[in-house]
Amino acid sequence: MSVTMQEVMKQSGVAFGTSGARGLVTAMTDRVCYVYARSFIKYCEQSYKCDHTIAIAGDLRPSTERILKALVKAGEDSSWKVVYCGRIPSPAIALYGIDKALPTIMVTGSHIPADRNGIKFNHPQGEISKKDEQGIVSQAVDFDESIFDAKGMLKNAPELPAVETEAEENYVKRYPEFFGTKALSGLTIGVYQHSAVGRDIVVKVLESLGATVKPFARSETFIPVDTEAIRKEDEELARDFAHKDFVDAIFSTDGDSDRPLLADDVGMWLRGDVLGILAAQALGIKRIATPVSCNTSLEKCGSFEKICRTRIGSPYVIAGMESLVDANDASVSVAGYEANGGFLLQTNLTRAFEDGTRTLPALPTRDALLPMIAVMVMVREQKMCVVDLLKKLPKRFTVSDRLKEFPTEVSKAKLAEIREKKLGAKLFGALTAKPSKFKPKDGPAPKPFHGEVVSIDETDGYRMEFDSGDIVHLRPSGNAPEFRCYVETEGKDRSAELLVGCMKIMEGWRK
């Protein structure tokens, strides 16, 4: 039987998101995952020099093992060798593929609930691009339909191969080989483990760097920790742990351990885009690519020679990083980060240490460990705490929220109306206005002026900067029926207040 990838996507509802496919576990049948994997393998045969070997790994979701077995079957039926690297972080399997010049697949739903899962693809040089995505989707696959039952499940699923431990070992060695085995000596770091696939690896790496490590809150039930929308219970857990037990910081990650969560010594989690700025400063990065929604302290801090603002999503950040590379000067370091904190290193990074010069190889995919380690190394070197580093940044505070179950076509139509009729100031101007500093001797103080839009950015959605310095960014979600709002101002309370006002206005658009 021959089937196209487009047909499978339409029938199952399992579509491409960022770097791969995601969907409900009930929709991600063995047949769907098998065809996705066969299509990816076929595309790699056409587009990359491969030796007919693919490496796979997965997170700790209950459905992951079943999907991994479907991938093994897809590899076998493509006459490819399948290397199983176990349950390891997404950046670890990507690094293994880059080192070995192999395509890799990570089975993970990242931060989303356990009733969903996903398949993330990497070509031999790293994370797939939008061009690669189109190439995969355009494939047609021939296979024997009789290997699946009526529900799309394999009748005889293969066993997983023995675990190849080299991928995990190389990822763990990556950090002490660059920073040194005493880089975090004297620091005490808590590790919120929950159900992250890298929970034990994080402990190993921190100990290899000389830190005293205190793991806590390990869970055998999958917990959907989202580094961009931190749950109230995770906030309380970190604060309680820091209150009861002395730590210099707390480390954690999302489910597949490619997105970081770093908390200070009192258990307050940092926003991912702020962590990205601190990490880039700590590593001495010269050029940065980051989505347009990220905090503008990046530009205002003056630490970087070039900045590229991109659409939201790691493929766009990767394209942005590629545009910043200096082909004539390998010393120009380039990196990127996302609002979720994932840090991407586009170029090799060379740094002088007391015992000589060492190089950290590029890893152009989201990594959770590098930004957290880099910041804590800077904390130790400068004999400061995380809060001290935050105080050095320009005071800009970003918050965000979303309208769920809001049809994408409706949100796009609303943005088109705002754009065409220039309604930004009319809708949000009063919310962004500031009181006049002039106070007359007699009579009441003047009312706040009505804010005006001074600049618009349509890189991804509709981002308005007002004359008060406040920013309101409206954007339809790229992979869900949600309408998102990002707000940035010079004050934490002001940002929270402005976001509430914006969401009330947007909620009225449902009618």
C-alpha positions as CSV (number, residue, x, y, z in Angstrom):
1,M,0.0,0.0,0.0
2,S,1.2,3.5,-0.7
3,V,0.2,6.5,1.4
4,T,1.2,10.1,1.4
5,M,2.2,12.0,4.5
6,Q,-0.5,14.6,3.7
7,E,-3.1,11.9,3.8
8,V,-2.0,10.6,7.1
9,M,-1.9,14.1,8.6
10,K,-5.5,14.8,7.4
11,Q,-6.9,11.5,8.5
12,S,-5.3,11.5,12.0
13,G,-5.2,15.2,12.8
14,V,-1.6,14.8,13.9
15,A,0.1,17.7,12.3
16,F,3.6,19.3,12.3
17,G,4.3,21.7,15.1
18,T,7.8,23.0,16.0
19,S,10.4,20.5,14.7
20,G,8.0,17.6,14.6
21,A,4.6,16.1,15.0
22,R,2.3,16.3,18.0
23,G,-1.1,15.1,18.9
24,L,-3.3,13.2,21.2
25,V,-1.9,9.7,22.2
26,T,-5.1,8.2,20.8
27,A,-4.5,9.8,17.4
28,M,-0.8,9.0,17.4
29,T,-1.3,5.3,16.5
30,D,1.5,3.0,15.6
31,R,0.5,3.5,12.0
32,V,0.7,7.3,12.1
33,C,4.1,7.2,13.9
34,Y,5.4,4.6,11.5
35,V,4.5,6.6,8.4
36,Y,6.0,9.8,9.9
37,A,9.2,7.9,10.6
38,R,9.3,6.2,7.2
39,S,8.7,9.6,5.5
40,F,11.6,11.2,7.5
41,I,13.9,8.4,6.7
42,K,13.1,8.6,3.0
43,Y,13.6,12.4,3.0
44,C,17.0,11.9,4.7
45,E,18.0,9.4,2.0
46,Q,17.2,12.0,-0.6
47,S,18.7,15.1,1.1
48,Y,21.6,14.1,3.3
49,K,24.5,11.8,3.1
50,C,23.5,9.0,5.5
51,D,24.9,5.5,6.2
52,H,21.4,4.1,6.7
53,T,21.5,4.4,10.5
54,I,19.1,6.3,12.7
55,A,19.2,7.0,16.5
56,I,16.1,7.3,18.6
57,A,15.4,8.2,22.2
58,G,12.4,9.2,24.3
59,D,11.0,10.9,27.4
60,L,9.2,9.4,30.4
61,R,5.5,9.6,29.2
62,P,3.6,6.3,29.5
63,S,3.0,6.3,25.7
64,T,6.6,6.8,24.7
65,E,7.7,3.2,24.7
66,R,5.0,2.1,22.3
67,I,5.9,4.9,19.9
68,L,9.6,4.1,20.1
69,K,8.7,0.5,19.0
70,A,6.8,1.8,16.0
71,L,9.9,3.8,15.1
72,V,12.1,0.7,15.4
73,K,9.7,-1.1,13.0
74,A,9.8,1.9,10.6
75,G,13.6,1.7,10.6
76,E,13.7,-2.0,10.0
77,D,11.2,-1.8,7.1
78,S,13.4,0.9,5.6
79,S,16.4,-1.4,5.8
80,W,18.1,1.0,8.3
81,K,19.9,0.2,11.5
82,V,18.2,1.6,14.6
83,V,20.3,2.8,17.5
84,Y,18.3,3.1,20.7
85,C,19.8,5.7,23.1
86,G,17.4,5.3,25.9
87,R,15.4,7.9,27.9
88,I,17.6,11.0,27.6
89,P,17.1,14.7,27.0
90,S,16.3,16.0,23.5
91,P,19.6,17.9,23.2
92,A,21.5,14.7,24.1
93,I,20.1,12.7,21.2
94,A,20.6,15.7,18.9
95,L,24.2,16.0,20.0
96,Y,24.8,12.3,19.4
97,G,23.4,12.7,15.8
98,I,25.6,15.7,15.1
99,D,28.7,13.9,16.4
100,K,27.9,10.7,14.4
101,A,26.4,12.5,11.3
102,L,23.2,10.6,11.8
103,P,19.5,11.6,11.7
104,T,17.8,11.2,15.0
105,I,14.2,11.1,16.4
106,M,13.1,12.1,19.9
107,V,9.8,10.8,21.1
108,T,8.4,13.6,23.4
109,G,5.5,15.9,23.9
110,S,7.8,18.3,25.7
111,H,5.7,20.2,28.3
112,I,2.2,19.2,27.2
113,P,0.0,16.8,29.3
114,A,0.5,13.0,29.2
115,D,-2.5,12.4,27.1
116,R,-0.5,13.8,24.2
117,N,2.9,13.0,22.7
118,G,5.1,13.9,19.8
119,I,8.0,13.0,17.5
120,K,10.8,15.5,17.1
121,F,13.2,15.1,14.1
122,N,16.8,16.1,13.7
123,H,18.8,15.8,10.5
124,P,22.6,14.9,10.7
125,Q,23.5,18.6,11.2
126,G,20.8,19.4,13.8
127,E,17.2,20.4,14.2
128,I,15.1,20.3,11.0
129,S,14.1,23.5,9.3
130,K,10.8,24.6,7.7
131,K,12.2,23.5,4.4
132,D,13.0,20.0,5.8
133,E,9.5,19.9,7.2
134,Q,8.0,20.4,3.7
135,G,10.3,17.8,2.3
136,I,9.1,15.2,4.9
137,V,5.5,16.0,4.4
138,S,5.8,15.6,0.6
139,Q,6.9,12.0,0.9
140,A,4.8,8.9,-0.1
141,V,5.5,5.6,1.7
142,D,4.9,2.1,0.5
143,F,4.2,-0.5,3.3
144,D,2.2,-3.6,4.1
145,E,-1.0,-2.5,5.7
146,S,-1.6,-5.9,7.2
147,I,1.1,-5.3,9.9
148,F,-1.5,-3.1,11.7
149,D,-4.8,-4.0,13.3
150,A,-8.1,-2.1,12.8
151,K,-7.1,0.5,15.4
152,G,-3.8,1.2,13.7
153,M,-1.6,-0.6,16.2
154,L,1.2,-3.0,15.3
155,K,0.2,-6.7,15.6
156,N,3.7,-7.7,16.4
157,A,5.6,-4.8,17.8
158,P,9.4,-5.3,17.9
159,E,11.4,-5.2,21.1
160,L,13.6,-2.1,21.7
161,P,17.3,-2.7,21.0
162,A,19.8,-2.6,23.9
163,V,20.5,0.9,25.1
164,E,23.5,2.6,23.5
165,T,24.8,4.7,26.5
166,E,27.3,6.8,24.5
167,A,24.8,9.6,23.8
168,E,24.1,10.2,27.5
169,E,27.8,9.9,28.4
170,N,28.9,12.4,25.8
171,Y,26.2,14.9,26.9
172,V,27.2,14.6,30.6
173,K,30.9,15.1,29.7
174,R,30.2,18.1,27.5
175,Y,30.0,20.6,30.4
176,P,32.9,19.7,32.8
177,E,35.2,19.3,29.7
178,F,34.5,23.0,28.9
179,F,33.8,24.7,32.3
180,G,36.1,22.5,34.4
181,T,35.4,20.1,37.3
182,K,35.5,22.9,39.9
183,A,33.4,25.4,38.0
184,L,30.5,25.2,40.5
185,S,32.6,24.3,43.6
186,G,31.2,25.8,46.8
187,L,27.7,26.2,45.4
188,T,24.7,24.3,46.6
189,I,22.0,23.7,44.0
190,G,18.6,22.1,44.4
191,V,17.2,20.0,41.5
192,Y,13.4,19.9,41.1
193,Q,13.3,16.5,39.4
194,H,9.5,15.8,38.9
195,S,9.2,13.6,35.8
196,A,11.8,15.3,33.6
197,V,13.7,12.8,31.5
198,G,17.0,14.5,32.4
199,R,16.4,14.6,36.1
200,D,19.3,12.2,37.0
201,I,21.5,13.6,34.3
202,V,21.2,17.1,35.7
203,V,22.4,15.8,39.0
204,K,25.3,14.0,37.4
205,V,26.4,17.1,35.5
206,L,26.2,19.5,38.5
207,E,28.2,17.1,40.6
208,S,30.8,16.7,37.8
209,L,31.1,20.5,38.0
210,G,31.8,20.4,41.7
211,A,28.4,21.6,43.1
212,T,26.7,20.1,46.1
213,V,23.4,18.9,44.8
214,K,20.0,18.4,46.6
215,P,17.4,16.7,44.5
216,F,13.8,16.9,45.5
217,A,10.2,16.2,44.4
218,R,10.8,13.2,42.1
219,S,7.6,11.9,40.5
220,E,6.8,8.6,38.9
221,T,3.7,10.2,37.4
222,F,4.2,12.5,34.4
223,I,3.9,16.2,35.3
224,P,3.5,18.7,32.5
225,V,5.9,21.4,33.6
226,D,5.8,24.3,31.2
227,T,8.7,26.8,31.5
228,E,6.6,29.5,29.8
229,A,3.5,29.0,32.0
230,I,4.8,28.0,35.4
231,R,2.2,26.4,37.5
232,K,1.3,27.9,40.9
233,E,2.2,24.6,42.6
234,D,5.7,24.7,41.1
235,E,6.2,28.3,42.3
236,E,5.1,27.3,45.8
237,L,7.2,24.1,45.7
238,A,10.4,26.1,44.9
239,R,9.8,28.7,47.5
240,D,9.1,26.2,50.2
241,F,12.2,24.1,49.3
242,A,14.4,27.3,49.3
243,H,12.9,28.3,52.6
244,K,13.6,25.0,54.3
245,D,16.9,24.1,52.8
246,F,19.8,26.5,51.9
247,V,20.6,26.6,48.2
248,D,22.3,29.1,45.9
249,A,19.8,28.2,43.1
250,I,17.3,25.6,41.9
251,F,17.6,23.8,38.5
252,S,14.7,22.1,36.7
253,T,13.6,21.4,33.1
254,D,10.5,20.5,31.2
255,G,9.6,16.9,30.2
256,D,12.2,16.3,27.6
257,S,14.8,18.5,29.3
258,D,15.5,21.0,26.6
259,R,13.9,24.0,28.3
260,P,15.4,25.3,31.6
261,L,13.9,26.5,34.8
262,L,16.3,28.4,37.1
263,A,15.3,29.8,40.4
264,D,17.3,32.1,42.7
265,D,18.2,31.4,46.3
266,V,14.7,32.2,47.6
267,G,13.0,30.0,45.0
268,M,11.8,32.6,42.5
269,W,11.8,31.2,39.0
270,L,13.4,33.4,36.3
271,R,11.6,34.0,33.0
272,G,13.3,32.1,30.1
273,D,14.0,35.2,28.0
274,V,15.7,36.9,31.0
275,L,17.8,33.8,31.6
276,G,18.8,33.8,27.9
277,I,20.2,37.3,28.2
278,L,22.2,36.5,31.4
279,A,23.5,33.3,29.8
280,A,24.6,35.1,26.7
281,Q,26.4,37.7,28.8
282,A,28.1,35.0,30.9
283,L,29.3,33.1,27.7
284,G,30.5,36.3,26.0
285,I,28.2,35.8,23.0
286,K,28.5,38.5,20.4
287,R,25.5,38.0,18.2
288,I,22.0,36.8,19.3
289,A,18.8,35.6,17.5
290,T,15.6,35.5,19.5
291,P,11.9,35.7,18.8
292,V,10.2,39.1,18.6
293,S,8.2,38.4,21.8
294,C,11.2,38.2,24.1
295,N,12.1,40.9,26.6
296,T,13.7,44.1,25.1
297,S,16.3,44.3,27.9
298,L,18.3,42.4,25.3
299,E,18.7,45.5,23.2
300,K,18.8,48.0,26.1
301,C,21.6,46.2,28.0
302,G,24.1,47.0,25.2
303,S,26.0,43.7,25.6
304,F,25.7,42.4,22.0
305,E,27.0,43.7,18.7
306,K,24.1,42.3,16.6
307,I,20.6,41.1,17.4
308,C,18.2,39.3,15.0
309,R,14.5,39.3,16.0
310,T,12.6,36.3,14.5
311,R,9.2,34.7,14.4
312,I,8.4,32.4,17.3
313,G,9.7,28.8,17.0
314,S,13.1,27.2,17.1
315,P,13.3,26.8,13.3
316,Y,13.1,30.5,12.9
317,V,15.6,31.2,15.6
318,I,18.0,28.7,13.9
319,A,17.5,30.6,10.6
320,G,18.2,33.9,12.4
321,M,21.4,32.5,13.9
322,E,22.6,31.3,10.5
323,S,22.1,34.8,9.2
324,L,24.4,36.2,11.9
325,V,27.3,33.9,11.3
326,D,30.5,35.6,10.1
327,A,31.9,33.3,7.4
328,N,35.2,35.2,7.5
329,D,35.7,35.3,11.3
330,A,35.2,32.1,13.3
331,S,35.7,33.9,16.5
332,V,32.4,35.7,16.2
333,S,30.2,33.7,18.6
334,V,26.5,33.3,17.7
335,A,23.7,31.9,19.8
336,G,19.9,32.1,20.2
337,Y,17.3,31.6,22.9
338,E,13.5,31.4,23.2
339,A,11.0,32.7,25.7
340,N,10.9,29.2,27.1
341,G,14.6,29.5,28.1
342,G,15.9,27.0,25.6
343,F,19.4,28.1,24.5
344,L,20.9,27.3,21.1
345,L,24.6,27.5,20.4
346,Q,25.2,28.1,16.6
347,T,29.0,28.4,16.7
348,N,31.8,26.8,18.6
349,L,32.6,28.8,21.7
350,T,36.3,29.2,22.7
351,R,37.2,30.6,26.1
352,A,40.4,31.1,28.0
353,F,40.7,29.4,31.4
354,E,43.5,29.4,34.0
355,D,44.8,26.1,32.7
356,G,44.4,27.0,29.0
357,T,41.9,27.5,26.2
358,R,39.0,25.2,25.8
359,T,36.2,25.0,23.2
360,L,32.6,24.1,23.6
361,P,31.3,22.6,20.3
362,A,28.1,24.1,18.7
363,L,24.8,22.6,19.5
364,P,22.1,24.4,17.4
365,T,19.1,23.0,19.2
366,R,17.4,23.9,22.5
367,D,19.5,23.0,25.5
368,A,18.4,23.4,29.1
369,L,21.7,22.9,30.9
370,L,24.0,25.4,29.2
371,P,22.2,28.6,30.2
372,M,21.7,27.6,33.8
373,I,25.3,26.4,34.2
374,A,26.7,29.5,32.5
375,V,24.8,31.8,34.8
376,M,25.8,30.0,38.0
377,V,29.5,29.9,36.8
378,M,29.2,33.7,36.5
379,V,27.6,33.9,40.0
380,R,30.5,32.0,41.5
381,E,33.2,33.9,39.5
382,Q,31.8,37.3,40.5
383,K,30.9,36.3,44.0
384,M,27.3,37.5,43.6
385,C,23.9,35.9,43.7
386,V,21.4,35.5,40.9
387,V,19.3,38.5,42.1
388,D,22.4,40.7,41.8
389,L,22.8,39.8,38.1
390,L,19.1,40.6,37.5
391,K,19.5,44.0,39.1
392,K,22.1,44.9,36.4
393,L,19.6,44.4,33.6
394,P,17.4,47.3,32.4
395,K,14.0,47.1,34.2
396,R,11.7,45.5,31.6
397,F,9.1,43.0,32.7
398,T,7.3,40.6,30.3
399,V,4.1,38.7,31.1
400,S,1.7,36.8,28.8
401,D,-1.6,35.0,28.7
402,R,-3.9,33.5,26.1
403,L,-7.5,33.0,25.2
404,K,-8.1,29.3,24.8
405,E,-10.6,27.8,22.3
406,F,-10.3,30.9,20.1
407,P,-10.4,29.9,16.4
408,T,-7.3,30.8,14.5
409,E,-9.2,32.3,11.6
410,V,-11.1,34.6,14.0
411,S,-7.9,35.9,15.6
412,K,-6.3,36.5,12.3
413,A,-9.4,38.4,11.1
414,K,-9.3,40.5,14.2
415,L,-5.6,41.4,13.7
416,A,-6.3,42.3,10.1
417,E,-9.0,44.7,11.2
418,I,-6.7,46.3,13.8
419,R,-4.0,46.6,11.2
420,E,-6.2,48.0,8.4
421,K,-8.1,50.5,10.6
422,K,-5.2,51.3,12.8
423,L,-7.1,50.6,16.0
424,G,-4.2,49.9,18.3
425,A,-4.3,53.3,20.1
426,K,-8.1,53.3,20.2
427,L,-8.3,49.8,21.8
428,F,-5.3,49.9,24.1
429,G,-4.2,53.5,24.4
430,A,-6.0,54.3,27.6
431,L,-4.5,51.2,29.3
432,T,-0.9,52.2,28.3
433,A,-1.3,55.9,29.3
434,K,0.8,57.4,32.2
435,P,-0.2,60.3,34.4
436,S,1.4,63.6,33.6
437,K,4.3,64.6,35.8
438,F,3.0,68.2,35.9
439,K,0.9,68.8,39.0
440,P,-0.8,72.3,39.3
441,K,-0.7,74.1,42.6
442,D,-4.5,74.5,42.6
443,G,-7.1,72.1,41.3
444,P,-7.0,68.4,40.5
445,A,-4.1,66.7,38.7
446,P,-4.7,66.3,35.0
447,K,-6.1,63.0,33.7
448,P,-3.7,60.5,32.1
449,F,-3.1,61.2,28.5
450,H,-4.3,58.7,25.8
451,G,-1.3,56.5,24.7
452,E,-0.3,56.5,21.1
453,V,1.4,53.8,19.0
454,V,4.9,54.8,18.1
455,S,6.1,51.6,16.3
456,I,4.6,48.4,15.0
457,D,6.3,45.1,14.4
458,E,4.6,42.4,12.3
459,T,7.4,39.8,12.3
460,D,5.0,37.4,14.1
461,G,1.5,38.8,14.9
462,Y,1.0,42.4,15.7
463,R,3.4,44.0,18.2
464,M,2.7,47.7,19.2
465,E,5.0,49.9,21.2
466,F,3.3,52.9,22.8
467,D,4.8,56.3,23.6
468,S,4.8,55.3,27.3
469,G,7.3,52.6,26.5
470,D,4.7,49.9,27.1
471,I,4.4,47.0,24.5
472,V,1.3,45.0,23.6
473,H,1.9,42.0,21.3
474,L,-1.1,40.1,19.9
475,R,-0.5,36.8,18.1
476,P,-2.6,33.8,17.0
477,S,-1.0,30.5,18.2
478,G,0.8,28.6,15.5
479,N,-0.4,25.1,16.6
480,A,-3.5,25.6,18.7
481,P,-6.8,27.5,18.6
482,E,-5.5,30.2,21.0
483,F,-5.1,33.9,20.8
484,R,-2.0,35.0,22.7
485,C,-1.1,38.4,24.3
486,Y,2.3,39.5,25.4
487,V,2.9,42.6,27.5
488,E,6.1,44.4,28.4
489,T,6.5,47.5,30.6
490,E,9.1,49.0,33.0
491,G,7.4,47.6,36.1
492,K,6.3,44.2,37.3
493,D,3.0,45.4,38.7
494,R,2.3,47.6,35.7
495,S,2.9,44.7,33.3
496,A,0.5,42.5,35.3
497,E,-2.2,45.3,35.4
498,L,-1.8,46.0,31.7
499,L,-2.1,42.3,30.8
500,V,-5.4,42.0,32.8
501,G,-6.8,45.0,30.9
502,C,-5.7,43.6,27.5
503,M,-7.2,40.2,28.2
504,K,-10.5,41.8,29.1
505,I,-10.6,43.6,25.8
506,M,-9.7,40.5,23.9
507,E,-12.3,38.4,25.8
508,G,-14.9,40.8,24.4
509,W,-13.9,39.7,20.9
510,R,-15.5,36.3,21.4
511,K,-18.9,37.9,21.0
